[in-house]
Amino acid sequence: MKPIIVGITGNVKEMPAMSGIHFDAVSRQLSEGVKEAGGVPIVIPVGTPDLAKVYVNMVDKLILSGGQNVDPRFYGEEKEVDCDDYCLERDEFELALVREALAQGKPIFAVCRGMQLLNVALGGTLNQNIDNHWQSKFQGTAHEVEVKPNSRVSRLVESGSRINSIHRQSVKELAPSLVATARDPRDGTIEAYESRHGTPILGIQWHPELILESRSSQHLFKFLVHQL
């Protein structure tokens, strides 16, 4: 059988801090999740928008990974928070990847920041700063999730499942082509969405790759590789 190639967007990290040495970085757990599900992961380093078509041509499916805040200029707002956790180069490149993946009809699985950026790319907006959604440790879970019946997510994640919460921004206005399929029961924050029609899209606000031992995370990666 032809292998399923899954492209994972990378980040730029200075390591060690203030060393001036930068690395292309992505969570190893994301690539492990893809491999355990039977796919072949490829890390896509941050590049220029003109390279988007080349990269999307190479892959069967695309994962938009987590990371920095999305610059609010892309949804028509000014910055409201005193924070330097932005990367304009990455925003511009990943927006180009999204446009190309949609043009080629290639499925997109978006995680945390990726979910936020994809919503913006499709015409939605973000809450620039939200409280009570950043857990103290990357390990473990933070709260339950309420899943919409008869959605894609409902076949993968049971309502009441516990998920992690490592984000300071969230979806505000959902893009018209998307439908919310899971929420945080504490405050209604959108925790998952999917496409109404057209190119298959699944956005997840939590980090399933950090809880790979859970059955729901395994189901998500298997769905990505074999069905999305």
Secondary structure, 3 states (H helix, E strand, C coil): CCCCEEEEECEEEECCCCCCCEEEECCHHHHHHHHHCCCEEEEECCCCHHHHHHHHHHCCEEEECCCCECCHHHHCCCCCCCCCCECHHHHHHHHHHHHHHHHHCCCEEEECHHHHHHHHHCCCCEECCCCCCECCCCCCCCEECEECCCCCHHHCCCCCCEECCECCCEECCCCCCEEEEEECCCCCCEEEEEECCCCCEEEECCCHHHHCCCHHHHHHHHHHHHCC
